[in-house]
């Protein structure tokens, strides 16, 4: 997932991962749960949020848009991105960006 950055595909899902890895999707689901993730979407979103945070840290936020960053990470729209970010980080994307600008 990380190596090929499969999470960047907006339409990426467990059946695409299954095809990519040539492994049964129920086996993938079991493996993801065994690693402590509730489900595939949670696992996928964790990779996407990591990517967003990496891009925010590497980018000059004055020069790139938040839309560029979340679409680059595989999110299709801002409301989904905002909801998932808040769920996983316990702060909003703007609060996260503000905290980066303080450092």
PDB file as gemmi writes it, atoms N, CA and C in Angstrom:
CRYST1    1.000    1.000    1.000  90.00  90.00  90.00 P 1                      
ATOM      1  N   UNK A   1       0.836  -1.195   0.000  1.00  0.00           N  
ATOM      2  CA  UNK A   1       0.000   0.000   0.000  1.00  0.00           C  
ATOM      3  C   UNK A   1       0.875   1.252   0.000  1.00  0.00           C  
ATOM      4  N   UNK A   2       1.852   1.275   0.896  1.00  0.00           N  
ATOM      5  CA  UNK A   2       2.710   2.459   1.024  1.00  0.00           C  
ATOM      6  C   UNK A   2       3.671   2.560  -0.163  1.00  0.00           C  
ATOM      7  N   UNK A   3       4.290   1.434  -0.482  1.00  0.00           N  
ATOM      8  CA  UNK A   3       5.310   1.420  -1.523  1.00  0.00           C  
ATOM      9  C   UNK A   3       4.775   1.915  -2.874  1.00  0.00           C  
ATOM     10  N   UNK A   4       3.612   1.418  -3.262  1.00  0.00           N  
ATOM     11  CA  UNK A   4       3.036   1.806  -4.557  1.00  0.00           C  
ATOM     12  C   UNK A   4       2.076   2.986  -4.441  1.00  0.00           C  
ATOM     13  N   UNK A   5       1.866   3.472  -3.231  1.00  0.00           N  
ATOM     14  CA  UNK A   5       0.964   4.595  -2.961  1.00  0.00           C  
ATOM     15  C   UNK A   5      -0.414   4.371  -3.587  1.00  0.00           C  
ATOM     16  N   UNK A   6      -0.924   3.159  -3.406  1.00  0.00           N  
ATOM     17  CA  UNK A   6      -2.222   2.780  -3.973  1.00  0.00           C  
ATOM     18  C   UNK A   6      -3.358   3.626  -3.410  1.00  0.00           C  
ATOM     19  N   UNK A   7      -3.195   4.106  -2.183  1.00  0.00           N  
ATOM     20  CA  UNK A   7      -4.228   4.900  -1.519  1.00  0.00           C  
ATOM     21  C   UNK A   7      -4.528   6.201  -2.249  1.00  0.00           C  
ATOM     22  N   UNK A   8      -3.643   6.636  -3.139  1.00  0.00           N  
ATOM     23  CA  UNK A   8      -3.838   7.898  -3.859  1.00  0.00           C  
ATOM     24  C   UNK A   8      -4.957   7.799  -4.896  1.00  0.00           C  
ATOM     25  N   UNK A   9      -5.340   6.577  -5.259  1.00  0.00           N  
ATOM     26  CA  UNK A   9      -6.442   6.364  -6.199  1.00  0.00           C  
ATOM     27  C   UNK A   9      -7.750   6.621  -5.462  1.00  0.00           C  
ATOM     28  N   UNK A  10      -8.498   7.637  -5.892  1.00  0.00           N  
ATOM     29  CA  UNK A  10      -9.757   8.017  -5.249  1.00  0.00           C  
ATOM     30  C   UNK A  10     -10.724   6.830  -5.201  1.00  0.00           C  
ATOM     31  N   UNK A  11     -10.689   5.997  -6.223  1.00  0.00           N  
ATOM     32  CA  UNK A  11     -11.619   4.861  -6.306  1.00  0.00           C  
ATOM     33  C   UNK A  11     -11.043   3.562  -5.763  1.00  0.00           C  
ATOM     34  N   UNK A  12      -9.927   3.656  -5.044  1.00  0.00           N  
ATOM     35  CA  UNK A  12      -9.290   2.447  -4.538  1.00  0.00           C  
ATOM     36  C   UNK A  12     -10.183   1.766  -3.506  1.00  0.00           C  
ATOM     37  N   UNK A  13     -10.290   0.464  -3.615  1.00  0.00           N  
ATOM     38  CA  UNK A  13     -11.102  -0.298  -2.662  1.00  0.00           C  
ATOM     39  C   UNK A  13     -10.465  -1.669  -2.428  1.00  0.00           C  
ATOM     40  N   UNK A  14     -11.093  -2.437  -1.588  1.00  0.00           N  
ATOM     41  CA  UNK A  14     -10.509  -3.726  -1.201  1.00  0.00           C  
ATOM     42  C   UNK A  14     -10.422  -4.690  -2.379  1.00  0.00           C  
ATOM     43  N   UNK A  15     -11.357  -4.613  -3.325  1.00  0.00           N  
ATOM     44  CA  UNK A  15     -11.257  -5.540  -4.454  1.00  0.00           C  
ATOM     45  C   UNK A  15     -10.087  -5.172  -5.368  1.00  0.00           C  
ATOM     46  N   UNK A  16      -9.770  -3.868  -5.473  1.00  0.00           N  
ATOM     47  CA  UNK A  16      -8.581  -3.473  -6.251  1.00  0.00           C  
ATOM     48  C   UNK A  16      -7.309  -3.960  -5.554  1.00  0.00           C  
ATOM     49  N   UNK A  17      -7.286  -3.873  -4.227  1.00  0.00           N  
ATOM     50  CA  UNK A  17      -6.128  -4.355  -3.472  1.00  0.00           C  
ATOM     51  C   UNK A  17      -5.999  -5.868  -3.632  1.00  0.00           C  
ATOM     52  N   UNK A  18      -7.125  -6.543  -3.605  1.00  0.00           N  
ATOM     53  CA  UNK A  18      -7.171  -7.989  -3.776  1.00  0.00           C  
ATOM     54  C   UNK A  18      -6.573  -8.381  -5.135  1.00  0.00           C  
ATOM     55  N   UNK A  19      -6.962  -7.662  -6.185  1.00  0.00           N  
ATOM     56  CA  UNK A  19      -6.442  -7.914  -7.532  1.00  0.00           C  
ATOM     57  C   UNK A  19      -4.944  -7.609  -7.591  1.00  0.00           C  
ATOM     58  N   UNK A  20      -4.563  -6.465  -7.033  1.00  0.00           N  
ATOM     59  CA  UNK A  20      -3.162  -6.032  -7.026  1.00  0.00           C  
ATOM     60  C   UNK A  20      -2.263  -7.071  -6.351  1.00  0.00           C  
ATOM     61  N   UNK A  21      -2.724  -7.606  -5.228  1.00  0.00           N  
ATOM     62  CA  UNK A  21      -1.908  -8.539  -4.449  1.00  0.00           C  
ATOM     63  C   UNK A  21      -2.156  -9.998  -4.816  1.00  0.00           C  
ATOM     64  N   UNK A  22      -3.194 -10.209  -5.648  1.00  0.00           N  
ATOM     65  CA  UNK A  22      -3.600 -11.568  -6.013  1.00  0.00           C  
ATOM     66  C   UNK A  22      -3.904 -12.397  -4.770  1.00  0.00           C  
ATOM     67  N   UNK A  23      -4.654 -11.765  -3.848  1.00  0.00           N  
ATOM     68  CA  UNK A  23      -5.055 -12.419  -2.600  1.00  0.00           C  
ATOM     69  C   UNK A  23      -6.549 -12.190  -2.419  1.00  0.00           C  
ATOM     70  N   UNK A  24      -7.222 -13.179  -1.895  1.00  0.00           N  
ATOM     71  CA  UNK A  24      -8.653 -13.114  -1.614  1.00  0.00           C  
ATOM     72  C   UNK A  24      -8.963 -11.935  -0.679  1.00  0.00           C  
ATOM     73  N   UNK A  25     -10.015 -11.183  -0.989  1.00  0.00           N  
ATOM     74  CA  UNK A  25     -10.317  -9.984  -0.194  1.00  0.00           C  
ATOM     75  C   UNK A  25     -10.728 -10.308   1.243  1.00  0.00           C  
ATOM     76  N   UNK A  26     -11.327 -11.460   1.487  1.00  0.00           N  
ATOM     77  CA  UNK A  26     -11.677 -11.765   2.885  1.00  0.00           C  
ATOM     78  C   UNK A  26     -10.408 -12.050   3.700  1.00  0.00           C  
ATOM     79  N   UNK A  27      -9.387 -12.590   3.053  1.00  0.00           N  
ATOM     80  CA  UNK A  27      -8.106 -12.793   3.733  1.00  0.00           C  
ATOM     81  C   UNK A  27      -7.483 -11.432   4.073  1.00  0.00           C  
ATOM     82  N   UNK A  28      -7.579 -10.482   3.126  1.00  0.00           N  
ATOM     83  CA  UNK A  28      -7.055  -9.132   3.352  1.00  0.00           C  
ATOM     84  C   UNK A  28      -7.788  -8.492   4.537  1.00  0.00           C  
ATOM     85  N   UNK A  29      -9.114  -8.612   4.562  1.00  0.00           N  
ATOM     86  CA  UNK A  29      -9.912  -8.054   5.665  1.00  0.00           C  
ATOM     87  C   UNK A  29      -9.472  -8.614   7.004  1.00  0.00           C  
ATOM     88  N   UNK A  30      -9.282  -9.927   7.049  1.00  0.00           N  
ATOM     89  CA  UNK A  30      -8.845 -10.571   8.300  1.00  0.00           C  
ATOM     90  C   UNK A  30      -7.476 -10.057   8.718  1.00  0.00           C  
ATOM     91  N   UNK A  31      -6.575  -9.912   7.765  1.00  0.00           N  
ATOM     92  CA  UNK A  31      -5.222  -9.423   8.061  1.00  0.00           C  
ATOM     93  C   UNK A  31      -5.261  -7.998   8.598  1.00  0.00           C  
ATOM     94  N   UNK A  32      -6.103  -7.166   7.982  1.00  0.00           N  
ATOM     95  CA  UNK A  32      -6.221  -5.770   8.415  1.00  0.00           C  
ATOM     96  C   UNK A  32      -6.766  -5.707   9.842  1.00  0.00           C  
ATOM     97  N   UNK A  33      -7.778  -6.521  10.123  1.00  0.00           N  
ATOM     98  CA  UNK A  33      -8.323  -6.556  11.495  1.00  0.00           C  
ATOM     99  C   UNK A  33      -7.288  -7.097  12.477  1.00  0.00           C  
ATOM    100  N   UNK A  34      -6.506  -8.080  12.051  1.00  0.00           N  
ATOM    101  CA  UNK A  34      -5.471  -8.654  12.917  1.00  0.00           C  
ATOM    102  C   UNK A  34      -4.398  -7.609  13.265  1.00  0.00           C  
ATOM    103  N   UNK A  35      -4.209  -6.640  12.372  1.00  0.00           N  
ATOM    104  CA  UNK A  35      -3.233  -5.564  12.615  1.00  0.00           C  
ATOM    105  C   UNK A  35      -3.818  -4.449  13.487  1.00  0.00           C  
ATOM    106  N   UNK A  36      -5.095  -4.592  13.868  1.00  0.00           N  
ATOM    107  CA  UNK A  36      -5.688  -3.628  14.787  1.00  0.00           C  
ATOM    108  C   UNK A  36      -6.557  -2.558  14.149  1.00  0.00           C  
ATOM    109  N   UNK A  37      -6.796  -2.664  12.862  1.00  0.00           N  
ATOM    110  CA  UNK A  37      -7.678  -1.700  12.191  1.00  0.00           C  
ATOM    111  C   UNK A  37      -9.085  -2.282  12.152  1.00  0.00           C  
ATOM    112  N   UNK A  38     -10.122  -1.446  12.359  1.00  0.00           N  
ATOM    113  CA  UNK A  38     -11.496  -1.965  12.362  1.00  0.00           C  
ATOM    114  C   UNK A  38     -11.919  -2.543  11.004  1.00  0.00           C  
ATOM    115  N   UNK A  39     -11.445  -1.910   9.903  1.00  0.00           N  
ATOM    116  CA  UNK A  39     -11.846  -2.369   8.574  1.00  0.00           C  
ATOM    117  C   UNK A  39     -10.917  -1.780   7.511  1.00  0.00           C  
ATOM    118  N   UNK A  40     -11.154  -2.177   6.266  1.00  0.00           N  
ATOM    119  CA  UNK A  40     -10.314  -1.722   5.160  1.00  0.00           C  
ATOM    120  C   UNK A  40     -10.337  -0.201   5.009  1.00  0.00           C  
ATOM    121  N   UNK A  41     -11.530   0.403   5.076  1.00  0.00           N  
ATOM    122  CA  UNK A  41     -11.617   1.857   4.882  1.00  0.00           C  
ATOM    123  C   UNK A  41     -10.829   2.628   5.929  1.00  0.00           C  
ATOM    124  N   UNK A  42     -10.850   2.143   7.155  1.00  0.00           N  
ATOM    125  CA  UNK A  42     -10.075   2.784   8.210  1.00  0.00           C  
ATOM    126  C   UNK A  42      -8.577   2.687   7.879  1.00  0.00           C  
ATOM    127  N   UNK A  43      -8.151   1.521   7.431  1.00  0.00           N  
ATOM    128  CA  UNK A  43      -6.755   1.288   7.043  1.00  0.00           C  
ATOM    129  C   UNK A  43      -6.365   2.207   5.885  1.00  0.00           C  
ATOM    130  N   UNK A  44      -7.221   2.281   4.876  1.00  0.00           N  
ATOM    131  CA  UNK A  44      -6.979   3.122   3.707  1.00  0.00           C  
ATOM    132  C   UNK A  44      -6.887   4.594   4.118  1.00  0.00           C  
ATOM    133  N   UNK A  45      -7.826   5.043   4.934  1.00  0.00           N  
ATOM    134  CA  UNK A  45      -7.835   6.441   5.369  1.00  0.00           C  
ATOM    135  C   UNK A  45      -6.636   6.788   6.231  1.00  0.00           C  
ATOM    136  N   UNK A  46      -6.149   5.830   7.016  1.00  0.00           N  
ATOM    137  CA  UNK A  46      -4.955   6.070   7.827  1.00  0.00           C  
ATOM    138  C   UNK A  46      -3.770   6.395   6.901  1.00  0.00           C  
ATOM    139  N   UNK A  47      -3.643   5.640   5.812  1.00  0.00           N  
ATOM    140  CA  UNK A  47      -2.565   5.919   4.841  1.00  0.00           C  
ATOM    141  C   UNK A  47      -2.764   7.287   4.186  1.00  0.00           C  
ATOM    142  N   UNK A  48      -4.003   7.621   3.869  1.00  0.00           N  
ATOM    143  CA  UNK A  48      -4.284   8.906   3.229  1.00  0.00           C  
ATOM    144  C   UNK A  48      -3.972  10.070   4.169  1.00  0.00           C  
ATOM    145  N   UNK A  49      -4.342   9.945   5.436  1.00  0.00           N  
ATOM    146  CA  UNK A  49      -4.074  11.017   6.404  1.00  0.00           C  
ATOM    147  C   UNK A  49      -2.566  11.163   6.631  1.00  0.00           C  
ATOM    148  N   UNK A  50      -1.857  10.041   6.695  1.00  0.00           N  
ATOM    149  CA  UNK A  50      -0.387  10.114   6.816  1.00  0.00           C  
ATOM    150  C   UNK A  50       0.198  10.873   5.641  1.00  0.00           C  
ATOM    151  N   UNK A  51      -0.326  10.604   4.451  1.00  0.00           N  
ATOM    152  CA  UNK A  51       0.145  11.281   3.241  1.00  0.00           C  
ATOM    153  C   UNK A  51      -0.152  12.778   3.323  1.00  0.00           C  
ATOM    154  N   UNK A  52      -1.346  13.146   3.748  1.00  0.00           N  
ATOM    155  CA  UNK A  52      -1.716  14.561   3.893  1.00  0.00           C  
ATOM    156  C   UNK A  52      -0.758  15.246   4.857  1.00  0.00           C  
ATOM    157  N   UNK A  53      -0.506  14.624   5.999  1.00  0.00           N  
ATOM    158  CA  UNK A  53       0.386  15.225   7.000  1.00  0.00           C  
ATOM    159  C   UNK A  53       1.802  15.376   6.448  1.00  0.00           C  
ATOM    160  N   UNK A  54       2.253  14.367   5.712  1.00  0.00           N  
ATOM    161  CA  UNK A  54       3.586  14.432   5.099  1.00  0.00           C  
ATOM    162  C   UNK A  54       3.634  15.594   4.095  1.00  0.00           C  
ATOM    163  N   UNK A  55       2.612  15.693   3.259  1.00  0.00           N  
ATOM    164  CA  UNK A  55       2.568  16.775   2.267  1.00  0.00           C  
ATOM    165  C   UNK A  55       2.485  18.142   2.933  1.00  0.00           C  
ATOM    166  N   UNK A  56       1.709  18.238   4.002  1.00  0.00           N  
ATOM    167  CA  UNK A  56       1.606  19.520   4.713  1.00  0.00           C  
ATOM    168  C   UNK A  56       2.947  19.913   5.320  1.00  0.00           C  
ATOM    169  N   UNK A  57       3.672  18.928   5.816  1.00  0.00           N  
ATOM    170  CA  UNK A  57       4.981  19.220   6.414  1.00  0.00           C  
ATOM    171  C   UNK A  57       6.018  19.593   5.364  1.00  0.00           C  
ATOM    172  N   UNK A  58       5.896  18.988   4.164  1.00  0.00           N  
ATOM    173  CA  UNK A  58       6.900  19.212   3.113  1.00  0.00           C  
ATOM    174  C   UNK A  58       6.580  20.427   2.258  1.00  0.00           C  
ATOM    175  N   UNK A  59       5.299  20.809   2.202  1.00  0.00           N  
ATOM    176  CA  UNK A  59       4.874  21.855   1.268  1.00  0.00           C  
ATOM    177  C   UNK A  59       4.915  23.217   1.916  1.00  0.00           C  
ATOM    178  N   UNK A  60       5.066  24.198   1.065  1.00  0.00           N  
ATOM    179  CA  UNK A  60       4.892  25.573   1.521  1.00  0.00           C  
ATOM    180  C   UNK A  60       3.396  25.836   1.410  1.00  0.00           C  
ATOM    181  N   UNK A  61       2.716  25.827   2.534  1.00  0.00           N  
ATOM    182  CA  UNK A  61       1.252  25.903   2.557  1.00  0.00           C  
ATOM    183  C   UNK A  61       0.740  27.200   1.921  1.00  0.00           C  
ATOM    184  N   UNK A  62       1.608  28.192   1.813  1.00  0.00           N  
ATOM    185  CA  UNK A  62       1.224  29.439   1.141  1.00  0.00           C  
ATOM    186  C   UNK A  62       1.110  29.208  -0.371  1.00  0.00           C  
ATOM    187  N   UNK A  63       1.831  28.208  -0.882  1.00  0.00           N  
ATOM    188  CA  UNK A  63       1.912  28.011  -2.330  1.00  0.00           C  
ATOM    189  C   UNK A  63       1.029  26.878  -2.858  1.00  0.00           C  
ATOM    190  N   UNK A  64       0.571  26.002  -1.974  1.00  0.00           N  
ATOM    191  CA  UNK A  64      -0.293  24.910  -2.444  1.00  0.00           C  
ATOM    192  C   UNK A  64      -1.640  24.997  -1.742  1.00  0.00           C  
ATOM    193  N   UNK A  65      -2.672  24.509  -2.403  1.00  0.00           N  
ATOM    194  CA  UNK A  65      -3.996  24.558  -1.776  1.00  0.00           C  
ATOM    195  C   UNK A  65      -4.234  23.286  -0.982  1.00  0.00           C  
ATOM    196  N   UNK A  66      -5.108  23.391  -0.012  1.00  0.00           N  
ATOM    197  CA  UNK A  66      -5.497  22.220   0.759  1.00  0.00           C  
ATOM    198  C   UNK A  66      -6.166  21.204  -0.165  1.00  0.00           C  
ATOM    199  N   UNK A  67      -6.929  21.699  -1.153  1.00  0.00           N  
ATOM    200  CA  UNK A  67      -7.579  20.804  -2.108  1.00  0.00           C  
ATOM    201  C   UNK A  67      -6.540  19.968  -2.863  1.00  0.00           C  
ATOM    202  N   UNK A  68      -5.451  20.605  -3.282  1.00  0.00           N  
ATOM    203  CA  UNK A  68      -4.379  19.868  -3.953  1.00  0.00           C  
ATOM    204  C   UNK A  68      -3.877  18.750  -3.040  1.00  0.00           C  
ATOM    205  N   UNK A  69      -3.672  19.069  -1.779  1.00  0.00           N  
ATOM    206  CA  UNK A  69      -3.113  18.105  -0.836  1.00  0.00           C  
ATOM    207  C   UNK A  69      -4.065  16.948  -0.586  1.00  0.00           C  
ATOM    208  N   UNK A  70      -5.332  17.216  -0.293  1.00  0.00           N  
ATOM    209  CA  UNK A  70      -6.215  16.087   0.004  1.00  0.00           C  
ATOM    210  C   UNK A  70      -6.556  15.263  -1.229  1.00  0.00           C  
ATOM    211  N   UNK A  71      -6.603  15.878  -2.421  1.00  0.00           N  
ATOM    212  CA  UNK A  71      -6.847  15.065  -3.619  1.00  0.00           C  
ATOM    213  C   UNK A  71      -5.604  14.251  -3.973  1.00  0.00           C  
ATOM    214  N   UNK A  72      -4.445  14.807  -3.748  1.00  0.00           N  
ATOM    215  CA  UNK A  72      -3.188  14.088  -3.975  1.00  0.00           C  
ATOM    216  C   UNK A  72      -3.116  12.849  -3.087  1.00  0.00           C  
ATOM    217  N   UNK A  73      -3.706  12.937  -1.904  1.00  0.00           N  
ATOM    218  CA  UNK A  73      -3.679  11.814  -0.960  1.00  0.00           C  
ATOM    219  C   UNK A  73      -4.793  10.801  -1.219  1.00  0.00           C  
ATOM    220  N   UNK A  74      -5.701  11.097  -2.144  1.00  0.00           N  
ATOM    221  CA  UNK A  74      -6.727  10.123  -2.502  1.00  0.00           C  
ATOM    222  C   UNK A  74      -8.139  10.437  -2.015  1.00  0.00           C  
ATOM    223  N   UNK A  75      -8.330  11.575  -1.374  1.00  0.00           N  
ATOM    224  CA  UNK A  75      -9.685  11.939  -0.950  1.00  0.00           C  
ATOM    225  C   UNK A  75     -10.410  12.610  -2.111  1.00  0.00           C  
ATOM    226  N   UNK A  76     -11.688  12.279  -2.280  1.00  0.00           N  
ATOM    227  CA  UNK A  76     -12.427  12.828  -3.422  1.00  0.00           C  
ATOM    228  C   UNK A  76     -13.069  14.175  -3.124  1.00  0.00           C  
ATOM    229  N   UNK A  77     -13.344  14.467  -1.856  1.00  0.00           N  
ATOM    230  CA  UNK A  77     -13.952  15.762  -1.547  1.00  0.00           C  
ATOM    231  C   UNK A  77     -13.554  16.241  -0.157  1.00  0.00           C  
ATOM    232  N   UNK A  78     -13.748  17.529   0.048  1.00  0.00           N  
ATOM    233  CA  UNK A  78     -13.277  18.145   1.284  1.00  0.00           C  
ATOM    234  C   UNK A  78     -14.059  17.691   2.508  1.00  0.00           C  
ATOM    235  N   UNK A  79     -15.370  17.466   2.370  1.00  0.00           N  
ATOM    236  CA  UNK A  79     -16.132  17.097   3.565  1.00  0.00           C  
ATOM    237  C   UNK A  79     -15.701  15.734   4.097  1.00  0.00           C  
ATOM    238  N   UNK A  80     -15.466  14.785   3.205  1.00  0.00           N  
ATOM    239  CA  UNK A  80     -14.970  13.468   3.643  1.00  0.00           C  
ATOM    240  C   UNK A  80     -13.590  13.613   4.273  1.00  0.00           C  
ATOM    241  N   UNK A  81     -12.725  14.360   3.591  1.00  0.00           N  
ATOM    242  CA  UNK A  81     -11.382  14.586   4.117  1.00  0.00           C  
ATOM    243  C   UNK A  81     -11.431  15.207   5.520  1.00  0.00           C  
ATOM    244  N   UNK A  82     -12.223  16.276   5.694  1.00  0.00           N  
ATOM    245  CA  UNK A  82     -12.324  16.947   6.997  1.00  0.00           C  
ATOM    246  C   UNK A  82     -12.813  15.994   8.076  1.00  0.00           C  
ATOM    247  N   UNK A  83     -13.850  15.198   7.760  1.00  0.00           N  
ATOM    248  CA  UNK A  83     -14.430  14.276   8.740  1.00  0.00           C  
ATOM    249  C   UNK A  83     -13.406  13.214   9.145  1.00  0.00           C  
ATOM    250  N   UNK A  84     -12.747  12.613   8.152  1.00  0.00           N  
ATOM    251  CA  UNK A  84     -11.769  11.551   8.436  1.00  0.00           C  
ATOM    252  C   UNK A  84     -10.570  12.111   9.201  1.00  0.00           C  
ATOM    253  N   UNK A  85     -10.096  13.282   8.799  1.00  0.00           N  
ATOM    254  CA  UNK A  85      -8.949  13.895   9.480  1.00  0.00           C  
ATOM    255  C   UNK A  85      -9.277  14.123  10.948  1.00  0.00           C  
ATOM    256  N   UNK A  86     -10.442  14.707  11.204  1.00  0.00           N  
ATOM    257  CA  UNK A  86     -10.859  14.997  12.583  1.00  0.00           C  
ATOM    258  C   UNK A  86     -11.001  13.709  13.389  1.00  0.00           C  
ATOM    259  N   UNK A  87     -11.573  12.657  12.774  1.00  0.00           N  
ATOM    260  CA  UNK A  87     -11.721  11.367  13.458  1.00  0.00           C  
ATOM    261  C   UNK A  87     -10.368  10.794  13.853  1.00  0.00           C  
ATOM    262  N   UNK A  88      -9.399  10.884  12.950  1.00  0.00           N  
ATOM    263  CA  UNK A  88      -8.116  10.225  13.179  1.00  0.00           C  
ATOM    264  C   UNK A  88      -7.136  11.064  13.991  1.00  0.00           C  
ATOM    265  N   UNK A  89      -7.210  12.379  13.852  1.00  0.00           N  
ATOM    266  CA  UNK A  89      -6.223  13.248  14.505  1.00  0.00           C  
ATOM    267  C   UNK A  89      -6.787  14.003  15.707  1.00  0.00           C  
ATOM    268  N   UNK A  90      -8.091  13.970  15.877  1.00  0.00           N  
ATOM    269  CA  UNK A  90      -8.778  14.695  16.954  1.00  0.00           C  
ATOM    270  C   UNK A  90      -8.651  16.213  16.865  1.00  0.00           C  
ATOM    271  N   UNK A  91      -8.216  16.708  15.723  1.00  0.00           N  
ATOM    272  CA  UNK A  91      -8.233  18.151  15.451  1.00  0.00           C  
ATOM    273  C   UNK A  91      -8.624  18.331  13.982  1.00  0.00           C  
ATOM    274  N   UNK A  92      -9.061  19.527  13.635  1.00  0.00           N  
ATOM    275  CA  UNK A  92      -9.439  19.782  12.242  1.00  0.00           C  
ATOM    276  C   UNK A  92      -8.176  20.005  11.406  1.00  0.00           C  
ATOM    277  N   UNK A  93      -8.289  19.859  10.079  1.00  0.00           N  
ATOM    278  CA  UNK A  93      -7.127  20.149   9.226  1.00  0.00           C  
ATOM    279  C   UNK A  93      -6.601  21.573   9.432  1.00  0.00           C  
ATOM    280  N   UNK A  94      -7.504  22.557   9.599  1.00  0.00           N  
ATOM    281  CA  UNK A  94      -7.009  23.938   9.791  1.00  0.00           C  
ATOM    282  C   UNK A  94      -6.264  24.096  11.103  1.00  0.00           C  
ATOM    283  N   UNK A  95      -6.741  23.399  12.154  1.00  0.00           N  
ATOM    284  CA  UNK A  95      -6.019  23.457  13.431  1.00  0.00           C  
ATOM    285  C   UNK A  95      -4.635  22.819  13.280  1.00  0.00           C  
ATOM    286  N   UNK A  96      -4.565  21.750  12.511  1.00  0.00           N  
ATOM    287  CA  UNK A  96      -3.283  21.074  12.275  1.00  0.00           C  
ATOM    288  C   UNK A  96      -2.332  22.017  11.522  1.00  0.00           C  
ATOM    289  N   UNK A  97      -2.850  22.666  10.471  1.00  0.00           N  
ATOM    290  CA  UNK A  97      -2.030  23.593   9.683  1.00  0.00           C  
ATOM    291  C   UNK A  97      -1.549  24.748  10.565  1.00  0.00           C  
ATOM    292  N   UNK A  98      -2.431  25.264  11.412  1.00  0.00           N  
ATOM    293  CA  UNK A  98      -2.025  26.353  12.329  1.00  0.00           C  
ATOM    294  C   UNK A  98      -0.913  25.907  13.246  1.00  0.00           C  
ATOM    295  N   UNK A  99      -1.002  24.663  13.743  1.00  0.00           N  
ATOM    296  CA  UNK A  99       0.042  24.164  14.647  1.00  0.00           C  
ATOM    297  C   UNK A  99       1.374  24.027  13.908  1.00  0.00           C  
ATOM    298  N   UNK A 100       1.333  23.708  12.615  1.00  0.00           N  
ATOM    299  CA  UNK A 100       2.574  23.616  11.834  1.00  0.00           C  
ATOM    300  C   UNK A 100       3.197  25.001  11.651  1.00  0.00           C  
ATOM    301  N   UNK A 101       2.359  25.985  11.468  1.00  0.00           N  
ATOM    302  CA  UNK A 101       2.858  27.337  11.217  1.00  0.00           C  
ATOM    303  C   UNK A 101       3.466  27.976  12.460  1.00  0.00           C  
ATOM    304  N   UNK A 102       3.160  27.413  13.633  1.00  0.00           N  
ATOM    305  CA  UNK A 102       3.724  27.921  14.865  1.00  0.00           C  
ATOM    306  C   UNK A 102       5.163  27.457  15.070  1.00  0.00           C  
ATOM    307  N   UNK A 103       5.524  26.379  14.386  1.00  0.00           N  
ATOM    308  CA  UNK A 103       6.869  25.805  14.589  1.00  0.00           C  
ATOM    309  C   UNK A 103       7.900  26.375  13.666  1.00  0.00           C  
TER     310      UNK A 103                                                      
END                                                                             
